[in-house]
Amino acid sequence: IQKLINESSLLITDYSSVSWDFFYLCKPVIFYQFDFDDYLKNRGSYLDLKNDIFGDRTESNVELMQYIKFYINNSFSEKEEYTGLRNKFFKYSDNFNCKRIYEETKKL
């Protein structure tokens, strides 16, 4: 899966946690939530799926196609409004995660 994430320019998903990987890598995400009401009723969510997600959200086939065309025409660049959210969700955005994990593990 990691290879596919690295090779892909855009993710279209419903509620999958793989969206976090794309977001961390500054790649655009479209949340196509065609079954939104049923999903919330039956599963629930730890996020406000209408206001606290980091990508375009739609329940419509037509709007999904519009978002896809937008990203194609904009070289699959992440929208600035979502780039600004990264600090809200990630404390670090660097290449030192392994080092931090190692340092914390040594303390045990």
C-alpha positions, 0 to 999 in steps of 0.5 A, spaced: 500 500 500 505 504 501 508 504 494 501 506 491 500 512 496 507 514 494 505 513 486 498 516 487 497 524 486 490 524 488 486 520 493 478 519 492 476 515 499 469 515 503 472 515 510 478 511 510 484 512 514 489 512 509 487 519 507 491 521 513 497 518 509 495 523 503 494 529 508 501 528 511 504 527 504 501 534 502 497 530 497 489 532 495 484 528 498 477 528 496 472 525 501 466 522 496 461 520 502 455 518 498 452 514 504 453 520 509 447 519 513 447 512 514 454 512 515 454 516 521 447 513 524 451 506 524 458 507 525 459 514 528 465 518 527 471 522 531 471 527 527 466 532 524 466 530 517 462 536 515 467 541 518 474 538 520 476 534 514 482 536 510 480 535 503 474 536 499 467 533 501 461 531 497 455 526 496 454 528 489 457 524 483 457 530 479 461 534 484 466 529 485 467 529 477 468 537 478 473 536 484 477 531 480 477 535 474 479 541 478 485 537 481 487 535 474 487 542 471 491 544 477 497 539 477 494 535 483 496 541 488 493 541 495 489 547 496 491 552 501 486 551 505 487 544 507 495 546 507 493 550 513 490 545 517 496 541 517 499 544 523 492 543 527 493 535 526 501 534 526 505 536 531 511 535 527 512 535 519 520 533 518 524 527 517 525 525 524 519 521 526 524 515 527 529 518 531 523 521 536 521 514 537 528 511 538 529 516 543 522 515 547 523 507 546 530 508 550 527 511 556 523 505 557 
